Amino acid sequence: LGLSGPPGAGKSTFIECFGKMLTERKHKVSVLAVDPSSSTSGGSLLGDKTRMTELARDMNAYIRPSPTSGTLGGVTRTTNEAILLCEGGGYDVVLVETVGVGQSEFAVADMVDMFILLLPPAGGDELQGIKRGIIEMADLVAINKADGDLVVPARRIQAEYVSAMKLLRKRSKVWRPKV
């Protein structure tokens, strides 16, 4: 599964919760977390693993943070090969967390079986879904952080994305993207 979304959408939190659910069901889970590299120093924080503390301690999970090192598209130059290595290593679920992305970073969509776009309920221009790009590639759009005071905005953005996705060309004859 490829997971993408803007910074602050809750990608790492979602992956930790989902990953723990999978390991409790006896799956072996690999997480390939991609972090942006500085254009100045070339360095990267590689902090996603620190936000998944419980999953990082799980013996049935493997978390590998990697820097983009200047590669565009939200992934690294070797993400596809890393996915294959994880599968060969016996991990039956591989989750690829891209860098916090905008409209054009969706290279992971061609590397995975399902591409999930996580969105916060109050992230600004809710009609971004009408634009071509990342939303066009999503197999599933999940409105995250949809609790408390954000339930109403989450339902509103869900309805807007459902409407917007009806305007997009279908990528598959059998699968209709869900929101």
SEMI-899615 format. One record per atom (N, C-alpha, C): residue in three letters; x, z, y. Coordinates in pm, whole numbers. Layout:
# residues N
    r       u       w       v
  ALA       X       Z       Y
...
This chain:
# residues 179
    r       u       w       v
  LEU      85       0    -118
  LEU       0       0       0
  LEU      89       0     123
  GLY      56     -84     219
  GLY     123     -82     348
  GLY      35      -9     447
  LEU      93      82     524
  LEU      17     158     624
  LEU      82     137     759
  SER      -1      99     855
  SER      47      70     988
  SER     -50     127    1089
  GLY      -7     133    1211
  GLY     -93     181    1317
  GLY     -10     221    1437
  PRO     -75     247    1548
  PRO      -1     283    1669
  PRO      62     421    1655
  PRO     164     451    1736
  PRO     222     585    1733
  PRO     114     690    1757
  GLY     118     797    1680
  GLY      21     905    1696
  GLY    -109     887    1620
  ALA    -120     781    1541
  ALA    -244     758    1465
  ALA    -256     852    1346
  GLY    -147     917    1307
  GLY    -150    1010    1195
  GLY    -106     949    1063
  LYS     -17     850    1069
  LYS      27     782     948
  LYS      97     878     852
  SER     193     955     901
  SER     267    1047     814
  SER     177    1156     758
  THR      88    1209     839
  THR      -5    1313     793
  THR     -97    1256     685
  PHE    -148    1136     707
  PHE    -233    1072     608
  PHE    -156    1051     478
  ILE     -33    1001     488
  ILE      46     973     368
  ILE      74    1101     291
  GLU     105    1210     361
  GLU     131    1335     290
  GLU       6    1380     213
  CYS    -107    1379     277
  CYS    -232    1423     213
  CYS    -269    1330      96
  PHE    -264    1201     118
  PHE    -297    1103      16
  PHE    -196    1109     -98
  GLY     -68    1120     -63
  GLY      38    1129    -165
  GLY      22    1251    -253
  LYS     -10    1367    -195
  LYS     -32    1488    -273
  LYS    -152    1471    -366
  MET    -258    1407    -316
  MET    -374    1383    -401
  MET    -335    1296    -521
  LEU    -253    1195    -497
  LEU    -210    1107    -605
  LEU    -120    1179    -706
  THR     -26    1259    -658
  THR      63    1329    -753
  THR     -15    1433    -834
  GLU    -116    1494    -774
  GLU    -200    1588    -849
  GLU    -277    1517    -959
  ARG    -296    1387    -943
  ARG    -364    1306   -1045
  ARG    -263    1237   -1137
  LYS    -141    1289   -1139
  LYS     -33    1246   -1230
  LYS      27    1110   -1196
  HIS      13    1064   -1073
  HIS      82     942   -1031
  HIS     221     977    -982
  LYS     313     882    -992
  LYS     445     895    -931
  LYS     441     812    -804
  VAL     467     876    -690
  VAL     449     816    -559
  VAL     583     799    -488
  SER     606     682    -438
  SER     723     655    -356
  SER     676     620    -215
  VAL     741     679    -116
  VAL     708     651      24
  VAL     831     591      90
  LEU     816     472     143
  LEU     921     406     220
  LEU     878     413     366
  ALA     939     504     440
  ALA     902     529     580
  ALA    1001     459     671
  VAL     952     370     754
  VAL    1037     292     843
  VAL    1030     350     983
  ASP    1146     378    1040
  ASP    1156     432    1175
  ASP    1225     330    1266
  PRO    1184     327    1394
  PRO    1250     235    1486
  PRO    1393     279    1516
  SER    1478     181    1540
  SER    1616     208    1580
  SER    1628     189    1730
  SER    1713     268    1790
  SER    1738     257    1933
  SER    1810     126    1965
  SER    1763      55    2066
  SER    1831     -68    2107
  SER    1960     -35    2180
  THR    1974      87    2226
  THR    2095     129    2298
  THR    2203     177    2201
  SER    2170     277    2119
  SER    2271     337    2031
  SER    2268     280    1890
  GLY    2156     219    1851
  GLY    2140     171    1714
  GLY    2095     279    1618
  GLY    2090     404    1665
  GLY    2052     516    1581
  GLY    1902     525    1561
  SER    1864     610    1466
  SER    1723     629    1433
  SER    1702     775    1395
  LEU    1586     832    1431
  LEU    1560     973    1400
  LEU    1532     998    1252
  LEU    1470     903    1184
  LEU    1433     916    1043
  LEU    1356    1046    1020
  GLY    1261    1074    1108
  GLY    1190    1201    1105
  GLY    1065    1204    1021
  ASP    1022    1091     966
  ASP     897    1090     891
  ASP     901    1184     771
  LYS    1015    1194     705
  LYS    1026    1282     588
  LYS    1004    1428     627
  THR    1048    1465     747
  THR    1031    1604     790
  THR     885    1636     820
  ARG     803    1535     844
  ARG     661    1558     868
  ARG     580    1558     738
  MET     646    1533     626
  MET     580    1534     494
  MET     646    1641     407
  THR     649    1764     454
  THR     725    1870     387
  THR     676    1898     246
  GLU     546    1907     225
  GLU     494    1936      91
  GLU     520    1821      -5
  LEU     498    1700      40
  LEU     521    1584     -46
  LEU     670    1569     -76
  ALA     756    1603      20
  ALA     900    1593       0
  ALA     950    1688    -110
  ARG     879    1798    -131
  ARG     917    1895    -235
  ARG     853    1863    -370
  ASP     763    1768    -375
  ASP     691    1733    -498
  ASP     784    1653    -590
  MET     799    1699    -713
  MET     888    1633    -810
  MET     839    1493    -850
  ASN     712    1462    -825
  ASN     659    1330    -858
  ASN     650    1238    -737
  ALA     723    1274    -633
  ALA     725    1192    -511
  ALA     868    1169    -466
  TYR     888    1055    -406
  TYR    1018    1017    -351
  TYR     991     962    -211
  ILE    1062    1014    -112
  ILE    1044     966      26
  ILE    1178     913      75
  ARG    1178     791     120
  ARG    1300     727     170
  ARG    1277     676     311
  PRO    1329     750     412
  PRO    1322     698     549
  PRO    1432     593     570
  SER    1400     488     643
  SER    1496     381     670
  SER    1480     332     813
  PRO    1591     301     880
  PRO    1584     248    1016
  PRO    1556      98    1017
  THR    1491      51    1122
  THR    1465     -93    1133
  THR    1593    -171    1159
  SER    1689    -108    1223
  SER    1817    -174    1256
  SER    1797    -308    1325
  GLY    1699    -312    1414
  GLY    1676    -433    1493
  GLY    1582    -533    1429
  THR    1537    -510    1306
  THR    1444    -602    1241
  THR    1306    -587    1304
  LEU    1243    -699    1333
  LEU    1109    -698    1390
  LEU    1004    -702    1278
  GLY     880    -673    1313
  GLY     772    -681    1216
  GLY     726    -547    1162
  GLY     792    -437    1203
  GLY     750    -304    1161
  GLY     815    -254    1033
  VAL     902    -336     970
  VAL     969    -297     846
  VAL    1120    -320     861
  THR    1195    -294     753
  THR    1338    -320     755
  THR    1366    -455     689
  ARG    1489    -498     698
  ARG    1530    -624     638
  ARG    1518    -620     486
  THR    1526    -500     428
  THR    1526    -486     282
  THR    1404    -412     227
  THR    1297    -402     303
  THR    1178    -330     255
  THR    1122    -390     127
  ASN    1114    -521     120
  ASN    1058    -585       0
  ASN    1140    -550    -124
  GLU    1273    -553    -112
  GLU    1359    -518    -224
  GLU    1345    -371    -262
  ALA    1329    -284    -161
  ALA    1310    -140    -187
  ALA    1180    -115    -264
  ILE    1075    -191    -231
  ILE     949    -179    -305
  ILE     972    -212    -453
  LEU    1041    -321    -479
  LEU    1069    -362    -617
  LEU    1153    -258    -691
  LEU    1251    -200    -624
  LEU    1333     -96    -686
  LEU    1250      28    -721
  CYS    1159      67    -632
  CYS    1072     182    -659
  CYS     982     154    -779
  GLU     925      35    -784
  GLU     841      -2    -898
  GLU     923      -1   -1027
  GLY    1043     -56   -1022
  GLY    1132     -57   -1138
  GLY    1175      83   -1179
  GLY    1178     175   -1083
  GLY    1215     313   -1110
  GLY    1100     397   -1164
  GLY     985     336   -1188
  GLY     875     408   -1250
  GLY     770     463   -1155
  TYR     781     432   -1027
  TYR     679     478    -932
  TYR     561     382    -939
  ASP     443     436    -974
  ASP     327     349    -990
  ASP     251     329    -859
  VAL     280     409    -757
  VAL     222     389    -624
  VAL     336     389    -523
  VAL     344     282    -446
  VAL     445     272    -341
  VAL     371     260    -208
  LEU     399     353    -118
  LEU     339     353      15
  LEU     447     316     115
  VAL     421     215     196
  VAL     516     173     298
  VAL     457     207     434
  GLU     521     300     503
  GLU     478     337     638
  GLU     564     261     738
  THR     500     175     816
  THR     573      98     916
  THR     598     182    1041
  VAL     681     130    1130
  VAL     699     194    1259
  VAL     565     191    1332
  GLY     549     276    1434
  GLY     429     270    1516
  GLY     421     132    1578
  VAL     312      62    1555
  VAL     308     -81    1585
  VAL     202    -119    1687
  GLY     212    -242    1731
  GLY     116    -302    1823
  GLY      42    -415    1754
  GLN      28    -528    1822
  GLN     -53    -639    1770
  GLN      22    -735    1678
  SER     156    -733    1677
  SER     225    -838    1603
  SER     318    -788    1493
  GLU     321    -659    1467
  GLU     410    -606    1365
  GLU     334    -584    1235
  PHE     324    -690    1156
  PHE     247    -679    1031
  PHE     317    -747     914
  ALA     450    -754     917
  ALA     524    -818     809
  ALA     496    -753     675
  VAL     464    -623     673
  VAL     438    -552     549
  VAL     315    -608     476
  ALA     223    -670     547
  ALA     100    -721     485
  ALA     129    -820     373
  ASP     238    -895     384
  ASP     273    -993     281
  ASP     354    -933     168
  MET     386    -803     175
  MET     468    -737      74
  MET     388    -645     -19
  VAL     263    -621      16
  VAL     185    -517     -54
  VAL      53    -573    -107
  ASP     -10    -495    -194
  ASP    -140    -535    -249
  ASP    -252    -508    -150
  MET    -236    -403     -67
  MET    -338    -371      32
  MET    -270    -324     159
  PHE    -317    -378     272
  PHE    -263    -343     402
  PHE    -368    -262     478
  ILE    -332    -137     510
  ILE    -424     -45     577
  ILE    -379     -22     720
  LEU    -470     -39     813
  LEU    -443     -12     954
  LEU    -511     118     991
  LEU    -431     218    1029
  LEU    -484     347    1073
  LEU    -495     345    1224
  LEU    -610     387    1275
  LEU    -632     390    1419
  LEU    -688     525    1462
  PRO    -644     576    1576
  PRO    -704     698    1629
  PRO    -837     664    1695
  PRO    -930     758    1703
  PRO   -1063     727    1757
  PRO   -1066     708    1908
  ALA    -970     758    1980
  ALA    -973     747    2126
  ALA    -841     690    2175
  GLY    -806     574    2122
  GLY    -675     518    2150
  GLY    -667     421    2265
  GLY    -766     415    2349
  GLY    -758     324    2463
  GLY    -856     210    2450
  ASP    -807      88    2463
  ASP    -892     -31    2460
  ASP    -946     -54    2319
  GLU   -1068     -11    2295
  GLU   -1127     -20    2163
  GLU   -1156    -163    2119
  LEU   -1152    -256    2208
  LEU   -1180    -395    2170
  LEU   -1054    -471    2130
  GLN    -945    -400    2102
  GLN    -823    -465    2055
  GLN    -849    -541    1926
  GLY    -951    -501    1852
  GLY    -983    -565    1725
  GLY   -1020    -711    1738
  ILE   -1062    -752    1855
  ILE   -1099    -892    1875
  ILE    -975    -980    1882
  LYS    -862    -923    1925
  LYS    -739    -999    1935
  LYS    -688   -1036    1797
  ARG    -623   -1149    1788
  ARG    -561   -1190    1663
  ARG    -437   -1104    1643
  GLY    -381   -1108    1526
  GLY    -261   -1030    1500
  GLY    -284    -930    1389
  ILE    -245    -809    1415
  ILE    -246    -707    1310
  ILE    -385    -682    1252
  ILE    -488    -684    1334
  ILE    -623    -656    1284
  ILE    -669    -766    1189
  GLU    -622    -886    1212
  GLU    -656   -1000    1127
  GLU    -596    -986     987
  MET    -487    -912     977
  MET    -417    -897     850
  MET    -466    -777     769
  ALA    -540    -686     832
  ALA    -580    -561     766
  ALA    -683    -584     656
  ASP    -660    -521     540
  ASP    -757    -521     432
  ASP    -853    -403     448
  LEU    -806    -301     519
  LEU    -885    -181     542
  LEU    -843    -124     677
  VAL    -941     -90     759
  VAL    -915     -22     886
  VAL    -971     118     871
  ALA    -885     218     886
  ALA    -928     358     873
  ALA    -918     424    1010
  ILE   -1030     476    1057
  ILE   -1031     550    1182
  ILE    -994     694    1144
  ASN    -875     735    1183
  ASN    -819     863    1146
  ASN    -851     967    1254
  LYS    -831    1093    1224
  LYS    -854    1203    1318
  LYS    -999    1206    1365
  ALA   -1090    1175    1274
  ALA   -1232    1163    1309
  ALA   -1307    1292    1278
  ASP   -1268    1399    1347
  ASP   -1336    1526    1326
  ASP   -1352    1598    1460
  GLY   -1426    1707    1458
  GLY   -1447    1785    1581
  GLY   -1508    1701    1692
  ASP   -1449    1711    1810
  ASP   -1499    1637    1926
  ASP   -1479    1486    1914
  LEU   -1402    1442    1816
  LEU   -1373    1300    1803
  LEU   -1466    1227    1707
  VAL   -1566    1296    1651
  VAL   -1659    1231    1558
  VAL   -1735    1118    1628
  VAL   -1789    1145    1744
  VAL   -1869    1043    1816
  VAL   -1781     924    1857
  PRO   -1663     947    1920
  PRO   -1578     831    1952
  PRO   -1534     756    1826
  ALA   -1511     827    1717
  ALA   -1470     761    1592
  ALA   -1580     669    1540
  ARG   -1702     714    1545
  ARG   -1814     630    1499
  ARG   -1832     509    1590
  ARG   -1810     528    1721
  ARG   -1822     418    1815
  ARG   -1714     312    1789
  ILE   -1589     356    1773
  ILE   -1482     259    1748
  ILE   -1500     192    1612
  GLN   -1553     265    1514
  GLN   -1582     203    1385
  GLN   -1681      89    1401
  ALA   -1788     112    1474
  ALA   -1889       8    1496
  ALA   -1829    -111    1570
  GLU   -1743     -85    1668
  GLU   -1681    -193    1744
  GLU   -1588    -277    1655
  TYR   -1514    -211    1567
  TYR   -1424    -286    1478
  TYR   -1502    -362    1372
  VAL   -1609    -306    1321
  VAL   -1694    -379    1225
  VAL   -1744    -507    1291
  SER   -1792    -497    1414
  SER   -1840    -616    1486
  SER   -1728    -715    1512
  ALA   -1614    -665    1556
  ALA   -1501    -753    1588
  ALA   -1451    -826    1464
  MET   -1448    -759    1351
  MET   -1395    -821    1229
  MET   -1485    -932    1176
  LYS   -1611    -932    1215
  LYS   -1701   -1040    1176
  LYS   -1661   -1172    1242
  LEU   -1588   -1163    1353
  LEU   -1546   -1282    1426
  LEU   -1419   -1344    1371
  LEU   -1350   -1271    1284
  LEU   -1221   -1317    1233
  LEU   -1237   -1401    1107
  ARG   -1144   -1494    1089
  ARG   -1143   -1577     969
  ARG   -1108   -1491     848
  LYS   -1175   -1513     739
  LYS   -1152   -1436     617
  LYS   -1021   -1480     552
  ARG    -940   -1382     506
  ARG    -815   -1411     436
  ARG    -838   -1432     287
  SER    -950   -1381     236
  SER    -977   -1386      93
  SER   -1122   -1426      69
  LYS   -1143   -1496     -39
  LYS   -1280   -1534     -75
  LYS   -1354   -1419    -142
  VAL   -1280   -1320    -195
  VAL   -1344   -1212    -271
  VAL   -1344   -1077    -200
  TRP   -1255   -1055    -106
  TRP   -1246    -925     -40
  TRP   -1285    -935     106
  ARG   -1375    -850     146
  ARG   -1415    -839     287
  ARG   -1353    -711     340
  PRO   -1269    -720     444
  PRO   -1208    -598     500
  PRO   -1313    -495     539
  LYS   -1282    -370     511
  LYS   -1372    -259     539
  LYS   -1320    -178     658
  VAL   -1410    -114     729
  VAL   -1373     -25     839
  VAL   -1433     111     808
